Amino acid sequence: MATPATRLGVEAVRANPMAPPKARYKQLLHFASRLDPLPAEFHTPEHKVEGCVSQVWVAAQLDRAANTLSWRADSDSQLTKGLAALLVVGLSGLSPQETVQISPDFITSLGFQQALTPSRNNGFLNMFRLMQRKALDLCLLQGGKAGASPGHGPGAATTGAAAGEEAAGPGRPRGGGEAAPQPGDAAAEPSASEQQHMGPVAASMRRKLQDAFQPLRLELVDESGKHAHHAGVRSMGKAGQKGETHFALSIVSPRFQGLSTLKRHRLVYASLAEELAGSVHALQMNTQTPEEAGVV
């Protein structure tokens, strides 16, 4: 997959990593001048980016034959328009499936975070999130095909039982084994040690996932430490100050029965809307039904 960083010509952007903020601003103004205008009909709440200092709108168009997206954007601020132009160039030409699987970590490679205020950095991230949500909606309209092999890539789900295999009912053992855990059992509860080391964001996420999905298994791993060197990510929003920005989720729930991977992810996104809007930058997911996880 051609990454957004490649499409943006990052080598040119990073040619002078020690460039002062004023030089970075000039680059953004240059990108803004190259952005095609967005018709006024798209300046609506549906296309507006929330959480930005300035007003920003983004819109997507899907080429169904090629299965690729083209993006357009506009802002009442030239600097913000320049940031939007970076994302327009970086994400145009990707499929909806590719777009929803991109980690926001690529933003740090662009080299602009140090020159921007935290609020503008956070607005940049919110632009990217809205574009991913729009791409996800288009995926669902296409029938929910994720475009990734099961078990590979961010948030991919593992395939379930082989075709023709009879699924055991809830709580019934498979192959003479022990009875499976029931929704809300201790198997989905954190240990005392995990609770002691759990931050407030992780605790809130786990509580909401428990309430929404009554999972048989729930593992939520804080991987923020792996991204601590990303100074740009640390500056985006309040979570970077506490270190709870990146998580890996593995969850087994009957609620996923009959749903595609993308529809499962959308349910999770909806249950964690508050955290994803204000603190969590990346969430890798493995969502399974009891049959797929072999716990029925």
N, C-alpha and C positions, 0 to 999 in steps of 0.2 A: 504494500500500500504506500502510495506517495504521501508522506506526512505533511501536515500543515506547515511545519517549519521549512520543509523543502520547497513547498509551493511559494512561500513568502520570500524566497531568496535570502535565507538567514545569513549566509556568508557575507552578503553585501551589508546587511543590517549590523552585523557584528564586526565589520571591517575595522572599526575603531572602538573597542570595548571601553576605552577610557574617555570617550567623548563626554563633554559636560552636558548637563541637562538642556542648555540652550540649543546645542546641536541636535539633541534628540527631538526637541520640540519642532525644529525646522524639518526634520525627517517626517514627523507626523503631519505637519502642515502640507508637505509635499504629497504624502499618501492621500490626504483629504482632497487635494485638488484633482486627483485622478479618479475619484469615486464618482460613478455615474449617479445622476440625480434619482431620487426615489419619488414617484408620483405622490401627490397629496392624498390620494385614496388609500394609501398604506399608512398614513399618519393616524392610526387608530389605536385604541387600547389593546386590541388583539396583537398588534405588532410592536407595542411599546416595551422597552426594557425597563423593568422596575429596579430600584436601588441604584440608579445613576444620578450623579450630580446634575448632569445635563439631560435634556430630552433626547432619547435615541429610539429609532425604529428599525427593525430588521424584517425582511420578507424573503421567502424562499420560493423558487420555482423548480418543479421536478420535470426533467426530461425523461419520460416514461420509456422511450425506446432505448436510451443509453443507461437508464437508471442512475442518473447523476443530478446533483443539485446545483443550481446557480443562485447566488445570494445577492441581495441589494440592501442598502442601509442608508440612513441619513441621521443627522444630529444638528441641533442648533448651536453646537460648539465645534469649532474647527479642530481642536485637539481631539475631542471625542470622536469626531468624524474620521480622523486619521486612524484611531484605534479600531474603529468599525471597519475601515478599509482593509486593515491588516487581516481581520477575520474573514472578510468577504473574499479576498484573494486566496487566503489559506484554505478555506473550506469549500469554495466553489470547485466543482469537478469531482468531488467525492460522492459516493452513494449515501443514501440515508443510513444504511446499515453501518458503513464505515464511520460516519459522523458520530453516531451515538456511542461508539466504542472508543473514542479518543479520550485520553486522559488530559485534564487541563494542565498537566505539568509541562506540556510543550510551550506554554505561554512564557515560561521563564527563559527559554532559549532565545526569545526575541530581543532581550536586552533592554527593554524600556522601563521595567519596574522601578529601578533605582531613580529614574528621573521623574516619576509620577508620585502624586500624593496617595496615601492609602485609600481614600475614598474613590479616586479615579481608577486605581488598580482594581478595587472591588467592583466598580462599574464595568470594567473590561471583562472580568470574570462573569458577571451577570449577563453580559451580551452573549458570551460563549454558551452559557447555560440555556438561554432562551433559544439559541440556534439548535442546540442539541434536542431540546424539547420539541421544537418544530420538526426536526428530522425524525424523532421518535413517532410523532403523530403520523407522518407520512409512511413510516414503516408499518404501522398498524393498519392504515388504509390499504396498504398493499397485501395485507393478510398476515402481518406479524412475522414475516420471515426475517430472521436475524442476519442471515448471510454468512454466519461463522459456523465452523464445525463444532458439534457438541463437545463441551469440555475444553474448548480452546478460546483464548481471548478473554478480555474483561467481562465478567458477569455471565459467561457461558454456562448453560446448565448441562448436567450429565444426562445421557440418554437413559431411558427407563428399561423395564423388563422386555425380554425378547418377544417378538410378535407371536401371538397364540398362547403365551404363558398365562395361566390363570392367576389373577391377583388375589392375594389373601385379603380378607376383610380386616377392618381396623381392630388391632389388638390380637389378631390371630397369628400364631407362629408360622414361619415359612420353613419348610424342610425340617420340622421337628424342633426348631430352636426355641429360645425363650420368647415369651409374648412381647410384642413391640410396645414401646412407651406410648402413652396416650397424650393427646393435646394437653399442655399445661403441666405434664409430669416433670420431675426433677431433672430429667435428661436435658431439658432446655433451660434450666436455671443455672446461673453462674455460681462457681464455687466461692467459698468464703475468701480465698486468696484473690480470685478474680474481682470480687466486689471491692476488696480493699484497694486494689490498684486501678480501679475503673474511674475514669474522669467523669465529670458531670455530663458532657455531651454523649459519651458512650452509654452512660446509665440511662439517659433520656431516650436514646435510640433503642436500647434493648427493651425498655419498658413499653414503648409504643409498638415495637414489633411483636412482643408477647401479646399485647391486647388485640392487635389487628389480625394476627395469624394463628394464635394458639399453637405454636410450632412444636413438633416432636423433637427437633434438634435446632439449636440456635447457637452459632459461634460468630462472635463479632470481635475481630482483631483490629486493634489500633496500630496501623502501620505508619503513623505520622513520623516516627523516628527515621524511617528510610528516606524521607523527603525533607529532613531538617536542613539540609544544605541548600535547599532552594530558597534563597533569600527573597525572591520575588513572591513566592507562594506565601512565605511567612508574613509578608506585608499586606496580604489580601484579607481584610476582615479581622474580626476579633479572635477567631479560632487559632490563628497562627501564634498568638501570644500565649495560648495555653497548650499548643501542640497537638490538638485534636482536629486534624484536617483530613486525614486519609484513613479509610477503613476497608477491611475485607470481610464480607458477610457470607456465611454459609447457613442456609435455613431450609428446613424440611417442614412442609405444611400441607395438609389436605386441601387448603384453599387454592393451591396451584393446579389442582386436577383439571385437565382439559384445556389449560391455558398455554399459549405459546410463551417462549422465553421473554419476549418483549412485553407481553401483557403482564407477566409475573413481575417484571422489573417495574412496570408502571404502577402496580399496586404498592410495591415497596417505596417507590419515589413518593407516592401520595401519602403514605403513612409517615414518612420522614420529611415532609415538605418544609417544616420549620428549620430543621438542621441543615438541609441542603440549600436553603435560601440564605442562611446566615453564618454557617460555620463549617460545614463539611464540603471540601473541594472535590473529593474523589471517593467513590464507593464502588468497589469491585464486588460482584455478586455471583453466587452459585445458588440457584433456587431450584428445589426439587420437591416432587411429590413423595409420599411415603413409599410408593411402589418403586419409584426410580432410585430411592436411597436404600431400598431393601430392608425397611424397618416395619413392614406390615406382615 
